Amino acid sequence: CDGVNTLTSALPAEASGRTLQLDCGNSIKIHSATYACSTDSRNSDQTINLASACADQQRCDYTILVSSIGDPAPHCAKSYTAVWSCDGTAVQTTTIAAEAHGKVLSLSCEG
């Protein structure tokens, strides 16, 4: 599940048609993400970008780069806000203050 450890499991003979379920513990669920100007309403929805990078992982360090996500408000310092949760836990909000470009957003469902 974490790309490092190996999980080995066996189904009894004739496994055809049977389901093997793996539970890797809590994983990150992205509810929304926004990259927004700190002085006006210009912003961009970053939910798909953050979810593509972090969803279903136990830990994610996401670097906010204008070259990857675009700049919704040139010449304005922008913050980055993620609304997320771990499986079965309360929704959390994490904000990287302006200027967020080049900073790392760290999300974790470990321990």
Secondary structure, 3 states (H helix, E strand, C coil): CCCCCCCCCCCCCCCCCCCCCCCCCCCEEEEEEEEEECCCCCEEECHHHHHHHHCCCCEEEEECCHHHHCCCCCCCCEEEEEEEEECCCCCEEEEECCCCCCCEEEEECCC
